[in-house]
Amino acid sequence: MIEIKTTAQPAKPADERLPLIAGPMIWYALAGFAILISAYLFLFAPSGEGNRKEIGIFIGLWAPMFGILGLRAEMMELREDLSRRRRRS
């Protein structure tokens, strides 16, 4: 019989976690910027250059990722606010 041992580590306190790279508005701005660049490359690419359309589609796929990172940053800010309120109480 195979025995699997896992070593679960306790959650790190808020002070020891990695800081956020950017706030939510920066991530949302990057998502909007990715959409604009994607639309520009896709719509206004010269007809002889199909590569730009493919690059436009590829860059357009970045927007959801940036949006998700923005939501994560918002959730982390809310979590920090709640933990600060609990410490004060």
N, C-alpha and C positions, 0 to 999 in steps of 0.2 A: 504494500500500500504506500502510495506517495503522499508525503506530508508537505504541505505548502505553508511556509511561515511568512507572514507579512509584518513589516515593522512600520506601523502607522505613526507618523510624526504629528505632534500636536500643532494646532494652528498657531501661527506666529502672531504676537501682539501687533496692534496697529502701528506702533512705533518702529517695528523691525521690518515692515513690508516695504517693497520697492515703491518709490514715489511714482506718481502718474507722469507719463511723458508729456502729455499736453492736456489741456482742458477740453471739455466737450465742444465748445464753439470752434476750436481749431480743427477738430476732426470733421465737424459738419461742413466747415468751409472747404476743407480738402475734398470732401465728397462732392460738393457743388462744383468745385474747380475741375474735378475729374469728369463730371458730367458735361461741363461746358467744353473742355478740350476734346472729349470723345465725340460730342456732336459736331464740333468744328471739323475735326479730322474726317469723320464719316461723311458729312454732308458736302464739304467743300474740297474734298480731295480731287485732284485732277483725274480725269477719266483713265489716263494711261497708267496711273500708279495705284494699283489695287492694294499694295502694301499699306498705304495710309489708312484705308478702310479697315483692314485687319487690326492695325495698331489702335485705331479708334475704338473698335469693339473691345480689344484687350484692356484699354484704359477705362472704358465704361464699366468693366467688371470690378474695378477698384472701388467704385462708389459705395456699394453695399458694405464692403469691408470697413471703409472709413466711417460709415454710418453706425456700424456695430461697435467700433471702437469708441465712437462718441457716446453711444448709449452706455457702454461699460464705464467710461469716465464719469458720466452723470451718476450712475449707480454707486461708484466708489465715493463720489463727493457726498451723496446722501448717506452712505454708510458711515463716513467719517463724521458728518454732522450729528447723526444719531448717537454714535459712540461718545462724542464730546458732550452731548446733552445728558447722557447716562452718567458720565463721570461727574458732572456738576450736581446732579440730583443726589 
